[in-house]
């Protein structure tokens, strides 16, 4: 049996236009709850063996309907929490004078240990996320498992796991929208993406303006 991971970014949270890092344990918005319900229906056919989620509210509120609809246990992996963003928390990039722009520039230049005050560097987040990934995969070898995480966590995992990608390609990877699904299968000694950051059609249908 092949190990398959359905990696999800959580549905839309409240205050989606500012940085909600590990410091902001915000819940889902009304639209986010609709997206979570649609995701749950869309994932039933996959018959996952388990759902694994970050312990943050927005991830758990996405994961619980999926676990219930699929009749599978929900496990918490605390190390899947969103990146600590420090001074960016609750603010836009512009409100902090471009802290995020500077961070991406430094990472693209290879300074993966760079972090603004109170934030996690690429390397710190990578170590944490890959550690959680290794545990999840080992515990569900040969099965299909749903993993509900956060935007930066999903991006760092993909840049670290998929061949041909690297931290320098942070923006080249494209957007990872709320409720986006990446299907990963273990191929020999590595991973390949069958689908990459796709929002299921059923989710798109309920994502209109409130």
C-alpha positions as CSV (number, residue, x, y, z in Angstrom):
1,X,0.0,0.0,0.0
2,X,1.2,3.5,-0.9
3,X,1.6,6.2,1.7
4,X,-0.6,9.2,0.7
5,X,-0.8,12.5,2.5
6,X,-3.6,15.0,1.7
7,X,-2.0,18.2,3.0
8,X,-4.5,21.0,3.6
9,X,-4.2,24.6,4.5
10,X,-7.0,25.5,7.0
11,X,-10.1,27.3,5.8
12,X,-10.5,31.0,5.9
13,X,-10.0,32.5,9.4
14,X,-11.1,35.8,10.8
15,X,-8.9,38.8,9.9
16,X,-7.5,37.1,6.8
17,X,-5.8,40.2,5.5
18,X,-3.2,40.5,8.3
19,X,-0.5,38.1,9.4
20,X,-2.0,35.6,11.8
21,X,1.0,33.6,13.0
22,X,1.4,31.3,16.0
23,X,0.7,34.3,18.1
24,X,-2.9,34.7,16.8
25,X,-5.1,31.8,17.6
26,X,-8.1,33.2,15.6
27,X,-11.1,31.0,14.7
28,X,-12.6,30.4,11.3
29,X,-14.8,33.1,9.7
30,X,-18.3,32.2,8.6
31,X,-17.0,31.6,5.1
32,X,-14.3,29.4,6.6
33,X,-16.9,27.2,8.3
34,X,-18.6,26.8,5.0
35,X,-15.4,25.9,3.3
36,X,-14.6,23.3,6.1
37,X,-18.0,21.6,5.6
38,X,-17.5,21.5,1.9
39,X,-14.0,20.0,2.4
40,X,-15.4,17.4,4.6
41,X,-17.8,16.2,2.0
42,X,-15.2,16.3,-0.7
43,X,-12.7,14.2,1.2
44,X,-15.1,11.3,2.2
45,X,-14.3,9.4,-1.0
46,X,-10.6,9.3,-0.1
47,X,-11.4,7.2,3.0
48,X,-8.5,8.5,5.0
49,X,-7.3,6.4,7.9
50,X,-6.9,9.5,10.1
51,X,-6.9,13.2,10.3
52,X,-3.9,15.0,11.9
53,X,-4.2,18.7,12.8
54,X,-2.4,21.6,14.2
55,X,-3.7,22.5,17.7
56,X,-4.7,26.0,16.6
57,X,-8.4,26.9,16.4
58,X,-8.5,27.6,12.7
59,X,-6.9,24.2,11.9
60,X,-9.0,22.3,14.4
61,X,-12.2,23.9,13.1
62,X,-11.3,22.7,9.6
63,X,-10.2,19.3,10.7
64,X,-13.1,18.3,13.0
65,X,-15.8,18.2,10.2
66,X,-13.4,16.2,8.0
67,X,-12.8,13.6,10.7
68,X,-16.5,13.4,11.6
69,X,-17.6,13.0,7.9
70,X,-14.9,10.4,7.2
71,X,-15.5,8.5,10.5
72,X,-11.8,8.7,11.3
73,X,-9.9,9.7,14.5
74,X,-8.6,13.2,14.9
75,X,-5.0,13.5,16.2
76,X,-3.3,16.7,17.3
77,X,0.3,17.4,16.2
78,X,1.3,20.6,18.2
79,X,4.4,21.1,16.1
80,X,2.3,21.9,13.0
81,X,1.3,25.3,14.4
82,X,1.8,28.4,12.2
83,X,5.1,30.2,12.0
84,X,5.8,32.6,14.7
85,X,5.8,36.0,13.0
86,X,6.8,38.3,15.9
87,X,6.2,42.0,15.2
88,X,4.1,41.1,12.1
89,X,1.4,39.5,14.2
90,X,-2.0,41.2,13.5
91,X,-0.5,43.6,11.0
92,X,0.1,43.9,7.3
93,X,3.5,43.9,5.7
94,X,3.2,47.7,5.0
95,X,2.3,48.4,8.7
96,X,5.7,47.0,9.7
97,X,7.7,48.8,7.1
98,X,8.2,45.8,4.9
99,X,9.4,43.2,7.5
100,X,8.0,40.3,5.4
101,X,9.5,41.7,2.2
102,X,12.9,41.9,3.9
103,X,12.5,38.3,5.3
104,X,11.7,36.9,1.8
105,X,14.7,38.8,0.3
106,X,17.1,37.4,2.8
107,X,15.8,33.8,2.5
108,X,16.0,34.0,-1.3
109,X,19.6,35.1,-0.9
110,X,20.3,32.0,1.1
111,X,20.1,33.5,4.6
112,X,17.8,30.8,5.9
113,X,18.6,31.5,9.5
114,X,17.4,35.1,9.2
115,X,14.4,36.1,11.3
116,X,12.9,39.4,12.4
117,X,12.4,40.0,16.1
118,X,10.2,37.3,17.7
119,X,9.8,35.4,14.4
120,X,11.0,32.0,13.3
121,X,13.6,31.6,10.6
122,X,13.1,29.4,7.6
123,X,15.5,26.8,9.2
124,X,13.7,26.8,12.6
125,X,10.3,26.3,10.9
126,X,11.7,23.7,8.6
127,X,13.2,21.6,11.4
128,X,9.9,21.8,13.3
129,X,7.6,21.0,10.3
130,X,9.8,18.2,9.0
131,X,10.0,16.6,12.4
132,X,6.2,16.6,12.6
133,X,6.0,15.3,9.1
134,X,8.3,12.4,9.8
135,X,6.2,11.3,12.8
136,X,3.0,11.5,10.9
137,X,4.3,9.5,8.0
138,X,5.9,6.9,10.2
139,X,2.6,6.4,12.1
140,X,0.5,6.1,9.0
141,X,2.8,4.2,6.6
142,X,0.9,2.6,3.7
143,X,-2.3,4.6,4.5
144,X,-4.0,7.8,3.4
145,X,-3.9,10.5,6.0
146,X,-5.3,14.1,6.0
147,X,-2.9,16.7,7.5
148,X,-4.4,20.1,8.3
149,X,-1.8,22.8,8.8
150,X,-1.1,26.5,8.0
151,X,0.1,28.5,5.0
152,X,3.7,28.9,5.9
153,X,4.0,25.4,7.2
154,X,2.5,23.9,4.0
155,X,4.9,26.0,1.9
156,X,8.0,25.1,3.8
157,X,7.1,21.4,3.7
158,X,6.6,21.5,-0.1
159,X,9.8,23.5,-0.7
160,X,11.6,20.9,1.5
161,X,10.1,17.7,0.2
162,X,9.5,18.1,-3.5
163,X,12.3,17.6,-6.0
164,X,13.4,20.7,-7.9
165,X,12.1,23.1,-5.2
166,X,14.1,25.1,-2.7
167,X,13.6,28.1,-0.3
168,X,14.6,30.4,-3.1
169,X,11.3,29.5,-4.9
170,X,9.0,30.7,-2.1
171,X,7.0,32.9,-4.4
172,X,7.5,30.8,-7.5
173,X,5.5,28.0,-5.9
174,X,2.4,30.1,-6.3
175,X,-0.4,30.8,-3.8
176,X,-1.6,28.3,-1.2
177,X,-5.1,29.5,-0.7
178,X,-7.3,28.7,2.3
179,X,-8.7,25.2,2.0
180,X,-6.1,24.3,-0.7
181,X,-5.3,20.6,-1.1
182,X,-2.0,19.1,-2.0
183,X,-2.0,15.3,-2.7
184,X,1.5,13.8,-2.0
185,X,2.5,10.2,-2.5
186,X,5.7,8.5,-1.4
187,X,7.6,7.6,-4.5
188,X,10.7,5.5,-3.8
189,X,12.9,7.5,-1.5
190,X,11.0,10.8,-2.0
191,X,7.7,12.5,-2.5
192,X,5.8,13.7,-5.5
193,X,2.7,15.9,-5.8
194,X,-0.2,14.4,-7.7
195,X,-2.0,17.7,-7.3
196,X,-0.5,20.9,-5.9
197,X,-2.4,23.5,-3.8
198,X,-5.8,23.0,-5.6
199,X,-9.0,24.3,-4.0
200,X,-11.7,21.6,-4.5
201,X,-14.6,22.7,-6.7
202,X,-17.0,22.1,-3.9
203,X,-15.1,24.6,-1.8
204,X,-15.0,27.2,-4.5
205,X,-18.8,27.1,-4.8
206,X,-19.2,28.1,-1.1
207,X,-16.4,30.7,-1.0
208,X,-18.5,33.6,-2.4
209,X,-18.9,36.9,-0.5
210,X,-20.9,36.8,2.7
